[in-house]
Amino acid sequence: MPAPQRSNRAYRVVARIVRPVLFAMMRRDWRGAEHLPASGGFIAAANHMTNLDPLTFAHYLYDHGFAPKILAKASLFKYPVLGATLRATGQIPVFRNTSQAGQSLDSAVQALRDGECVAVFPEGTLTRDPDLWPMVGKTGVARLALMTRAPVIPVAQWGPQDILGRYSKVLKPFPRKKVSVVAGPPVVLDDLYDRPLDTATLREATERVLAAITVILEDLRGEPAPEVRFDVRRAKPAGERPDDGDRPTTPTNA
C-alpha cells in the first residue's frame, strides 16, 4: 500500500513498525471511506474508549491515504521516545489550562489550511460512560470547525477495547479481535457559521458531532445509546479514575 502523499519520512517509518503489529492483533472492518474528502483539509472526529484508539483511528485514516495530525496532550510530549515520535510525525500538542492553550488551536487551524487531516477526540479523554458510549464533549472540536469551516467527518470505533481495556495496561492481542472503524457523512454545521462563537453555539456544534458519532456507533453495536449523554461534571460512574491522560501510552485529544 502506498504511503499517504502528505506523510513525512518519520511517519512512514512509524507506520511500517506499528501497522504490522496492529494487523497481528485485529481483524479490520473499515467502512465509510467514501465520506473522507478527496481534497482539502478536514477534521476527523472519533469516540474514545481506550488508549489504543489513537492507533486504530490513525491506522484507518492512514490506510485510506491520510497521515492525520492528532491533537495530543502536551504531557505526552515529555516522554523521551514517545515525545520524539510525536514531534517527528507532526502531531499537535494540546496545552491544557495554560497560557499556551491557544497555540494548539492555532496549529490545528494552520494544518487544516494546509490541507491536512486533523484527528480529534471530542470527549477530550477516555469516556467515563459505564458502557463506553460517547459522553458530553469538550468544545474544542466545535471551535476549530466553526473557525475554519472545514468539514467534520464523524468516525465511530468499536473493538479496540477488547484488545486493551479502558484503564488496563495489559494488551490482549490473541485471539485476534474484530475492530470496526466507520466514517459517516460530514456533520451539518453550516447554519452555525454566522452565529456568535459563544458557549451556546459551541455546545450545539459539539453535540451535533457527538450525535453523529453515536448514530454510527449504535449501528456497530446493534443497540441504542442512552437517551441522556453521560456528563462527568454531574455524575461519576463506579470505579472512575481521576485522570488517565498522563500515561505514556498513545496520544489523545484534549
Secondary structure, DSSP 8 states (H G I E B T S, - for coil): ----TT--HHHHHHHHHHHHHHHHHEEEEEE-GGGS-SSS-EEEEE---STTHHHHHHHHHHHTT---EEEEEGGGGGSHHHHHHHHHTT-EEE-TTSTTHHHHHHHHHHHHHTT-EEEE-TTSSS---TT-------SHHHHHHHHH---EEEEEEESHHHHS-SS------SS-EEEEEEE-S----GGGTTS--SHHHHHHHHHHHHHHHHHHHHHHHTS---SS---TTT---TT--S--TTSSS-----
